[in-house]
Amino acid sequence: MSDYLLDEHDLSPGKIYRLLSGSICPRPIAWVSTRDAAGNANLAPFSFFNVVSANPPVLGFSPLLDGDANPKDTIRNLDEVGECVVHISGEGLVEEMNATSAGLAHGDDEFAHAGLEKAAMSGVSVPRVAGAPVAFGCRLREIIRFGDQPLAGNLVLAEVASIHIDDALWDGRHVSVEGLKPIGRMAGNDYARCTDLFEVVRPASGSAMSRQQRGG
């Protein structure tokens, strides 16, 4: 067993990144579309992602600065147009999602690069992926920037303004895991499926919602 006090150990940012991404997993993936002020669309996946509030509904994802401390186009676009669409792709679009992680030139369209059709998203001016089963149209609340050094995070807090979901996946209460086939990001090039589930019943007081709020 090893203990590291980061102020005293010379762990490089790259080594810390590998430790974090290899141990905090599987991570859900936000597949985020944005646009710049000229209307050019961008689409990219981010696995530093989760729900951060239900009322109001807020999602959080954190694009890192690259190795040269440059921001992703997602951040540049959000600074210009404070809207985005966060998609949950499921396994069915994993190849297309992966294709949009390519380092294209600024202004190039990842939708076209991955062969994806755009569709209008209610409540925002940013297009969504037409074939994605779940999409959240969001308006920017704030970006928390953790510095200007390589691999520094930019935590985007995006409030959900609209929701698109395949009716076959949601019965008004539960989302079908079998239908959505969600995937999670592991370290490196590895992904995980949600096909080996087990149940642990929570104590009655363990839920964030009351029984009445849960609907039963």
N, C-alpha and C positions, 0 to 999 in steps of 0.2 A: 504494500500500500504506500502511496506517495501523497504528500501534501505540498501545495504550492501557494505561497504568499506572493501574489503577482508583483508587488512592489519590490520584492527581493530576488525574484527569479527572472532570468532573461528569456522568457518565452516569446517568440516572435508572433506577430499578428497572424501569420499564416498557420503556425502551429496551433494557436488558440482557436482559429477558425475550424481547423480539422477536428479538434477535440470537441468543440461545441456542436458542429454539424454531425459528428459521428455518435454523439451520446444523446443529444436532444432530437429524438426521432422515434417513429416516423413523423414528419411534419406535413400538415396540409399545404396545398399549393394554391396560391392566388394567381390566377391568369388574368392579367390586368391590361385593359385597353385604355388609352388616353389619346388626346389629340393636341397639337400645338395651335397657336393663334391663327396660323394660315390654313388650318383644317387637315393637316397631315396626320394620319393615324399611326399609332404605335401599339404593339402588343407584346407582352413579355411575362414570363412566369417568375414568381417569387415564393420561396418556401419559408422565409421568416414571416409567418402569417398566422393570424387567428382572429376569433371574435373577441372584442374587448368590452362591449356593452350591448345589452338587449333593449334597454329603454332609456335613451334613444338607441336604435340599432346602429352600432359603430363597428367597423372592421379595421384591423391594423395590419399593415405589412411594411417591411423595411428593406428597400433596395440599398445595397452597400455601394459605396464608392469603389471604383475599380482599382487595379494595382498602381495606376498613375494618379489616383485621387480625383478622377473625373466622375461626374454624376451620370446615372443612367438617363436615357431619354424620357423615361417615365417621370422622373423628378423634374426634369426641364419642362416637360409638358404641363405637369401639375402647377408649376410656378406660373405658367401662362394661362392655362384654362383649368380651373379648380374642380374638375369633374373626372370621374373614371368609371369603368365597369369592371367589377371583379367577378370572374367566372370560376365555377367549379367544373372542370372538364370531365372528370371520370376517366376510366381506362380507355374508353372508346376514342378519345382524341389525344392520347398521350404522344403519339408520333408528331402530330401537328403542333402540340404544345411545346414539345422539345425543339422543333424546328424554329420556333419563335424566340428561342434563347440565343440564336446566332448573333454574332456581333456585326450587324449591318451598319451601313453608313447612316449618319443622322439624316432623317427625313425619308429614308426608305420604308416601305410599307410591309410590315411582317405579315399582315393578312394575305397580301398577294404572294409573298415569299413562301408561305405555308399552304397556299391554295385554299384559303378560307373565305367564305362569303360573309359580308357584313350585313347587319340588320339594325334598324333603328331601336334605340333603348328608351323606353318611357322615362320622362323626368330629367334626362340629361342629353347633352349634345354629342356625346361620345358614342360611336357605334359598338355593338356587341357582336360576338361570334354567333352567327346564325344557328349553327349546329350544337352549341353548348347547352346542356340540359338545365343548368342553373346559372343565373347571372344576377348580380346586384348592381343597380345603377346608383352611384354614390356621388356626394358632394364633399369636397375637401373641408375638414374642420381645421386641421393644422398639420404641419410637418415639424417634427422634433429632430433636429440635426445634431449628431453626436461628434462633430468635428469635421475638419477638412483633410484629414490624413487618409491614406489608403485603407480600405475595408471599413471605414466609419459608416455607421448606419444612418439612415434617414427614415425615421418612423412616421409613416403616413397614417393619420387617423381620418377615416372616410365614413361619413354618415350615410346610411342607406336611404335613398329616396324612392326607389322602385325595385321590384323583384320580377324576374322572369323565371318560370319553372315549368318543366314538362309535366302536364297534368297526370301522366302515367306514373310519376314518381312520388306525388304528394297527395295524401287523402284528406288534407285539411288539418291533420294533426301530426302524422309521422311521414318522414321521408323514407322511401324504400332504398335500403342499402344495396339490395340485390339488383335493383334497377339502375341506380346511380353508378355503382361500381367505383367508389372513391379510391383514390390512390394517395400514398404518402411518399415524401422524399426521404431517402436515407443518405448516407455519405456517398461521395463520388458519383458514379453513374447508376446507382441502385435505387429502385423504387419498391414500395411494399403495397400489396393488395389487402383489403379488409375482408378476407374470406375465412379467417380462422378466429371467430368471435367466441367469447365466453361471457357469462353474466355474473355480476356481483350485485346483489340487491342492496341499495343504499338504506341507511337508517332513515326513519321518518323525518327527522329534523335536518337531514343532509342536503336537501334540495334548495336551490336558490329561489324557487317559486313555491307559493302555498299550494295546497291541494286544489283549491278553487281556481287559481291561476293556471294550473296544469290541465284543468278540464276534467278532473276526476280523481 
